[in-house]
């Protein structure tokens, strides 16, 4: 079984973000970097699937500067077999259609049975890339997956929809799966596996060799929302406070009718 | 000299920090209050993550990583729970490393591999009522008895005691020899006839780490459990403690970093005179001093770790690292309590625990005074 996992390196979400000089993305200085959380579920599911079927080869793919190799090493330490690094010093300027185009170009003719990726990235959050890859390759795509099982070339998946509704479906491979919170608990990369990861194959390809599509959208502006006023502090004794709170909940929310 | 982490070291720090925050931190306060050692969490999980044999070669069950990686792991654990940090440090530096450094192949096969894999836990018994900083004052004896040795005496303040499976124990084998020359090192297994545990210490800090007396009453051990050569025990102890200092320095560093993180976070939130207290220069200067001392200690530790991993002499450097880190931990945690004020003095915030935990780092595995002796004698010999 051949499996592809597509991951992205994103800033730690507890970082203090600033808008960059172009005004269309965040500045990359003074940030700590890590694997996109949803992609960790993707890596974990791929490794669990390989453990289940007891044979297989997992390629982890990541687009970005040399800095992303550290995040790729984590995926290799978690159990991926080889790395495909697509070198791009300015990946933040590539919109989702271009990213999907690069991944599809890489995956075409390689015969992947399954492609796992996060349902969205924590920084751009478009949620488009996984399904676009499926579309470009002409294979099925299932998004926001919270349960996954595989047997005899068929995937059964549970999807999470709005309002807590779930949908179960069955789909034949090859298929793209985008992974949602709750699918699994990603394993820690153990120290011996971290040490072994440095011996695994990690090949770099320049993005120019794989980028065959043009941008379809452009980010015009990125900005912080205006600061709103602080919270409202209620004063008085307990009975007064309760009355005031009930009035607010009635007037300003739908919590109390 | 510039220290830049390798990718492996960065990944290790990320992994241990995530594990420490998600799994070790939630029970740290409760374990401290109840003086409870949770072996499944504080040792078995470390084994699963491959941390119990960090610095040993793969053929002996280790991860084949370096001493800087070891320091990173102990630091990150100690940042949230100093008891978990010292459990690893005592197991690895004191309970396992002597077997790696001085053991023969059979001893490495039998004892080091299960220790490195974390199937067994290690401990180290040097201190006695009359022998602490002065290891030459060892009164515990070992005399030949048939094919083996008969050990009598007791050791106090033994970290991991009761829980550990093997103990590196120092005993006098030649009463006629000069103080330091008549001591030998032995590997003694829990369950050996005549080996028992005395009282469990009730401590000021690192309360979730067990500290007990170990007692030998006509304890019979096989001849092959002599570690290194007969009479070489003082050398075994001193070489072991060189490495141990890196572990305790890293523990102190982690405690200090945890206290600084708590102080910075509190200073940003706490408002007095309508401003967060971090906006006052008096508080900023304190935080600046704390961070600077921590960074200096960190670089001394990495320097000692760098030298240890490359087979360079590091006795003086590890003494400097331990002295600096432990005194920094005491200062920084005391300042952190001060910055948190009344809240810092309560058990609702972790800094009082960190302050209690920090004190022992100035005492065990060589007091600050002994570190100064080591450094001073290397300057003047």
Interface residues (C-beta under 8 A of the other chain):
Chain A: X34 X69 X70 X73 X74 X77 X188 X189 X190 X191 X192 X193 X194 X195 X197 X198
Chain B: X7 X8 X10 X11 X12 X14 X15 X18 X19 X48 X49 X50 X51 X54 X58 X63 X64 X65 X69 X73
